[in-house]
Amino acid sequence: MICSLTNERLLDYVINQLNTFFPDENDISKELIRHSFDIALKRLEFCFRPIKIPGYKKDGETYFNHLHTDQYTQFLYFLGNQIWLDGGDEKICSKLVNLIRIISGMFVTYKCKLPKIFVFYHAVGSVIGNADYSDYLVVFQNVTINTALDQNGETAPKIGKGVFFGTGAKLIGNQSIGDRVSIGANVCIYNQKIPADAVVTNENNKITIRKRKKKECLVQQFFLDKI
């Protein structure tokens, strides 16, 4: 993967931001997060590799630009999540959550199990709950996905592969969303199961659910892989 900064400069960049924005007595050093940092970059490369929208390729190779807000937000999520998975200091994880909020206005915790492959697309103001996600997720701005449990006490809602959340979409409750579902702008789904290959729209404040007519789902526009 081509990066706009060398790994060492990127590590310095993140640490400087954390220590500047959160100047408590717990300064962060490279040694504290280097292992998790390296794994987070590998996870980011795997995530970005199938993305085909502009900005994610350079000279035919996967590209990460630290000044691309969506890309940097995804990296900070991977870093916080990896530190947590590695049993690291949760204070650092919390600082990374807050850094994401400062940079993009998004809320996504380090405990959230986002899929291996997803895209935040100028997702300013979105709230990403601890749902059960699948690959090829696309999230636009001002999206809300809540945290819930199903009848068996398992993480909910369950979101299928290749689901698109348009601007202002809201998913509330614990009902599942099928594969390749497109949820349009300002749609609010409340405790309603959505079947696979459905298109959900808000037409004059009325929610309409219909079978997709096009051969490919909307999310296919974002990824090289067949969904």
C-alpha positions as CSV (number, residue, x, y, z in Angstrom):
1,M,0.0,0.0,0.0
2,I,1.2,3.5,-0.9
3,C,0.9,5.9,2.0
4,S,1.1,9.7,2.0
5,L,3.4,9.5,5.0
6,T,6.0,6.9,5.9
7,N,4.9,4.5,8.7
8,E,7.2,6.2,11.1
9,R,6.0,9.7,10.3
10,L,2.3,8.5,10.5
11,L,3.0,7.0,13.9
12,D,4.5,10.3,15.1
13,Y,1.5,12.2,13.5
14,V,-1.1,10.2,15.4
15,I,0.8,10.4,18.7
16,N,1.3,14.1,18.4
17,Q,-2.4,14.6,17.8
18,L,-3.4,12.5,20.8
19,N,-0.9,14.2,23.1
20,T,-1.9,17.7,21.9
21,F,-5.7,17.2,22.0
22,F,-5.6,15.3,25.3
23,P,-2.8,16.8,27.4
24,D,-3.2,14.8,30.5
25,E,-0.5,13.1,32.6
26,N,-0.7,10.0,30.4
27,D,1.4,10.9,27.4
28,I,1.5,8.2,24.7
29,S,4.8,6.9,23.4
30,K,5.6,4.9,20.2
31,E,6.4,1.8,22.2
32,L,2.9,1.7,23.7
33,I,1.1,1.4,20.4
34,R,3.6,0.4,17.7
35,H,2.6,-3.3,17.5
36,S,-1.1,-2.4,17.2
37,F,-0.3,0.4,14.8
38,D,1.4,-2.1,12.4
39,I,-1.5,-4.5,12.5
40,A,-4.0,-1.6,12.0
41,L,-2.2,-0.6,8.8
42,K,-2.4,-4.1,7.4
43,R,-6.1,-4.2,8.2
44,L,-6.5,-0.9,6.5
45,E,-4.8,-2.1,3.4
46,F,-7.0,-5.2,3.3
47,C,-10.1,-3.0,3.7
48,F,-9.0,-0.5,1.0
49,R,-7.8,-3.0,-1.6
50,P,-11.2,-3.7,-3.2
51,I,-12.5,-0.1,-3.1
52,K,-12.7,1.4,-6.5
53,I,-14.0,5.0,-5.9
54,P,-11.6,7.9,-6.5
55,G,-8.8,8.5,-4.0
56,Y,-8.2,4.9,-3.0
57,K,-5.8,4.0,-5.8
58,K,-2.5,5.6,-6.9
59,D,-0.5,4.3,-9.9
60,G,-2.6,1.2,-9.8
61,E,-1.9,0.4,-6.1
62,T,-3.9,0.8,-3.0
63,Y,-3.5,4.3,-1.5
64,F,-3.9,5.8,2.0
65,N,-3.9,9.6,2.3
66,H,-3.7,10.8,5.9
67,L,-5.4,14.0,4.8
68,H,-8.4,12.2,3.3
69,T,-10.8,12.5,6.3
70,D,-12.8,9.3,5.5
71,Q,-9.6,7.3,5.1
72,Y,-8.0,8.7,8.2
73,T,-11.1,8.1,10.2
74,Q,-11.2,4.4,9.2
75,F,-7.5,4.1,10.1
76,L,-8.1,5.6,13.6
77,Y,-11.0,3.1,14.1
78,F,-8.7,0.2,13.1
79,L,-6.0,1.5,15.5
80,G,-8.3,1.9,18.5
81,N,-9.9,-1.4,17.9
82,Q,-6.6,-3.2,17.5
83,I,-5.2,-1.7,20.7
84,W,-8.3,-3.0,22.5
85,L,-8.0,-6.4,20.9
86,D,-4.3,-6.5,21.9
87,G,-5.2,-5.8,25.5
88,G,-3.8,-2.3,25.4
89,D,-4.6,0.8,27.4
90,E,-8.3,1.6,27.0
91,K,-7.5,5.3,27.8
92,I,-5.7,5.4,24.5
93,C,-8.7,3.7,22.8
94,S,-11.0,6.3,24.3
95,K,-8.7,9.1,23.1
96,L,-8.9,7.7,19.6
97,V,-12.7,7.6,19.7
98,N,-12.7,11.3,20.7
99,L,-10.1,12.1,18.0
100,I,-12.4,10.6,15.4
101,R,-15.2,12.9,16.8
102,I,-13.0,15.9,16.5
103,I,-11.9,15.2,13.0
104,S,-15.1,13.9,11.4
105,G,-17.9,14.3,13.9
106,M,-18.5,10.6,13.8
107,F,-19.1,8.4,16.8
108,V,-17.8,4.8,16.5
109,T,-16.3,3.0,19.5
110,Y,-13.2,0.8,19.6
111,K,-15.4,-2.1,20.7
112,C,-17.5,-1.9,17.6
113,K,-17.0,-4.9,15.4
114,L,-17.0,-3.3,12.0
115,P,-16.4,-5.7,9.1
116,K,-13.1,-6.2,7.4
117,I,-14.2,-4.3,4.3
118,F,-16.2,-1.1,4.5
119,V,-16.4,2.6,3.4
120,F,-17.1,5.7,5.3
121,Y,-18.2,8.2,2.5
122,H,-18.0,11.7,3.8
123,A,-19.8,10.2,6.8
124,V,-19.8,13.4,9.0
125,G,-22.1,13.2,12.0
126,S,-22.8,9.5,11.7
127,V,-23.3,7.3,14.8
128,I,-22.2,3.8,14.3
129,G,-23.5,1.5,17.0
130,N,-22.3,-2.0,18.1
131,A,-24.4,-3.9,15.6
132,D,-23.5,-7.2,13.8
133,Y,-22.0,-6.0,10.5
134,S,-21.0,-7.8,7.3
135,D,-18.5,-6.9,4.6
136,Y,-19.0,-4.3,1.9
137,L,-20.8,-1.8,4.2
138,V,-21.1,1.8,2.9
139,V,-22.1,4.6,5.3
140,F,-22.9,8.2,4.2
141,Q,-23.3,11.2,6.5
142,N,-25.7,11.6,9.4
143,V,-26.4,7.9,9.6
144,T,-27.6,6.3,12.9
145,I,-27.2,2.6,13.6
146,N,-28.2,1.7,17.1
147,T,-26.9,-0.9,19.5
148,A,-29.3,-3.6,20.6
149,L,-29.7,-7.2,21.5
150,D,-32.0,-9.8,19.9
151,Q,-34.3,-12.2,21.7
152,N,-31.3,-14.6,22.3
153,G,-29.2,-11.8,23.8
154,E,-26.9,-11.6,20.8
155,T,-25.7,-8.4,19.2
156,A,-28.3,-6.8,16.9
157,P,-29.3,-5.6,14.5
158,K,-27.7,-8.1,12.0
159,I,-26.7,-6.3,8.9
160,G,-26.1,-8.3,5.7
161,K,-23.3,-8.1,3.1
162,G,-23.3,-5.1,0.8
163,V,-25.7,-2.8,2.7
164,F,-25.8,0.8,1.8
165,F,-26.8,3.6,4.3
166,G,-27.7,6.8,2.5
167,T,-27.6,10.3,4.0
168,G,-29.7,10.6,7.2
169,A,-30.7,6.9,7.2
170,K,-31.6,5.5,10.6
171,L,-31.7,1.9,11.8
172,I,-33.4,1.5,15.2
173,G,-34.2,-1.8,16.9
174,N,-33.0,-5.4,16.6
175,Q,-34.4,-6.7,13.3
176,S,-32.1,-7.9,10.6
177,I,-31.2,-6.3,7.3
178,G,-30.6,-8.7,4.4
179,D,-27.8,-8.8,1.9
180,R,-27.4,-6.1,-0.8
181,V,-30.0,-3.8,0.7
182,S,-30.0,-0.1,-0.2
183,I,-31.4,2.2,2.5
184,G,-32.1,5.6,1.0
185,A,-31.8,9.1,2.3
186,N,-33.7,10.0,5.4
187,V,-35.2,6.5,5.8
188,C,-36.0,5.5,9.4
189,I,-36.3,1.7,9.9
190,Y,-37.8,0.9,13.3
191,N,-37.9,-2.7,14.4
192,Q,-38.6,-3.9,10.9
193,K,-36.9,-6.8,9.1
194,I,-35.7,-6.0,5.6
195,P,-35.3,-8.8,3.0
196,A,-32.3,-9.3,0.8
197,D,-32.0,-7.2,-2.4
198,A,-34.5,-4.6,-1.2
199,V,-34.5,-0.9,-1.9
200,V,-35.9,1.2,1.0
201,T,-36.8,4.8,0.2
202,N,-38.5,7.7,1.9
203,E,-41.2,9.1,-0.5
204,N,-43.1,12.0,1.0
205,N,-42.3,10.8,4.5
206,K,-43.7,7.3,3.7
207,I,-41.2,4.4,3.8
208,T,-41.4,2.2,0.8
209,I,-39.8,-1.2,0.5
210,R,-39.4,-2.8,-3.0
211,K,-37.4,-5.4,-4.8
212,R,-34.3,-4.1,-6.5
213,K,-34.9,-3.9,-10.3
214,K,-31.3,-3.3,-11.4
215,K,-28.9,-6.2,-11.9
216,E,-26.3,-4.8,-9.4
217,C,-26.9,-3.4,-5.9
218,L,-25.9,0.2,-5.2
219,V,-22.9,-0.8,-3.1
220,Q,-21.3,-2.5,-6.2
221,Q,-20.4,1.0,-7.4
222,F,-17.9,1.3,-4.5
223,F,-16.1,-2.1,-4.8
224,L,-14.2,-4.2,-7.3
225,D,-15.3,-7.5,-5.8
226,K,-18.6,-9.0,-7.0
227,I,-21.2,-8.6,-4.2
